C-alpha cells in the first residue's frame, strides 16, 4: 500500500514539473480565435492599442491610443527609421563599419554583448537591433550617425515633430527606463508606417533567426524576440518591448493579399496575451477589410499646362499605389474618384510642388484624399524659346 502511495505522489510531481513556467510563454504559438466579431473585443488586456492600415493610415480599431506610456524597446523603431534614412540619403552604407564605444558596450538589458572597440557593419548592427533588441547596438548606431547618443536623441525628437507625433518624447535611443521618455500607441503606429516605407527593413525585422560573428569560434545566435514572425502567416515585424514599468509591448506588422496592417499594444500583462491579442487584431483586419486600387504606380493621372516653362505641359504619373481600405461584404459599396488638378502652373515648378489632389468617395461620402505633387522640376523658358513656341502655335493654327 505504501508503495502505491509513493508512486502516486511521484506521478503528481512529474505532472507539475511538466507545466511550462511563465518565462517560456513567448515561445508558444498564439492561440487562434474566431475571425471577425466585434472590434471592441480585440485587445481587452492592453492598456493602449491601435490597429491601422499601413498604406493609407486608416484606423481600424483603437483603445486609449493617445495615452502617453513608456514604450520600452519599441523606441528602437525610431532608431531604425533614422538609420534607414541615413542609408537612403547616402550618409551610410550597409557595409560601413560601426565601432562600439565604452559607453555603448556598457548598456544593460537586451544586448549583443559588444566589446569596447569591437566593430560590426551597419548590416550586422541592424540585425542586432531588430532581432535581439540590442541596447548596445542601438547606442553604437546612434553614435555612428550623430556623434553621440544625446545628439541622436535630438534627431529622434526632431523626426517625431516632423511626423506630427504629439504624444512622444525621447530621452534615449533604446528605451531603457528614464524620465521624460514616452510615446503612445497612435504615435508608434505612425512611426512604424514610416519605417515600412523602406521595404528592406523587413529583411531584419521579419527574420526569425540568424547569426552574428559567424567567422568567430563562438558565433552569436540571434532569435527574434517577436515570435509572431514565426507563428503568424504574413507577419514580418516590427519590434517588441518590455520593462517592469512598461510591461509587455509590441508594434507588429503583417501583410496578406495586398493589405498590410500595423498593430500596436502597450502594457500587456505577459507575452502570451500580448501575442494572442495582436493575432486577433490581425485576424479581424484580414477577415473584415480589403484594399481597392484606384491607380497603380506608373499610371497616367493627367497633365497640367505650364506657363512659360521649358516644357509646355507637365504629365502626372502615379508615383505609388493609390488605394483605399474598404470593408468586405455588407451592402454593395459604390466607389468613385475625382482627380482635381490645377488648371495651369507658372514656371518654375519644383519637384514636389503641389499640383492637385485625388479625392475618393464611398457611397457619396468622402473616404480619402491624396495630395498630388509634381514628379519633376520644370525651369522657366528663355524668351527665344517662348518666341519660337508662339510662332509654332500660330503656324499650326
ABEGO torsion letter per residue (X at the ends): XAAAAAAAAAAAAAAAAABBBAAAAAABBBBBBBBEEBAAAABAABABBBBBBAAAGBBABBBGAABBBBAEAAAAAAAAAAAAAAAAAGABBAABBBBBBAAAAABBEBBAGBBBGBBBBAAAAAAAAAAAGBAAAAAAAAAAAAGBAAAAAAAAAAAAAAAGBAABBBABAAGBBBBGBBBBAAAAAAAAAAAAABAAAAAAAABABBBBGAABABBBBBBBABAAAAABBGBAOABBBBBAAAEBBBBBBBBBGGBBBBBBBBGBABAAAAAAAAAAAAAAAAAABBBBBABBBGBBAEBBBBBGBABABBBBBBABBBBBBBBBEEBBBBBBBBBBBBABBBOBBBBGBBAEBBBBBBGGBBABBBBBBBABBBBBBBAAAAAAAAAAAAAAX
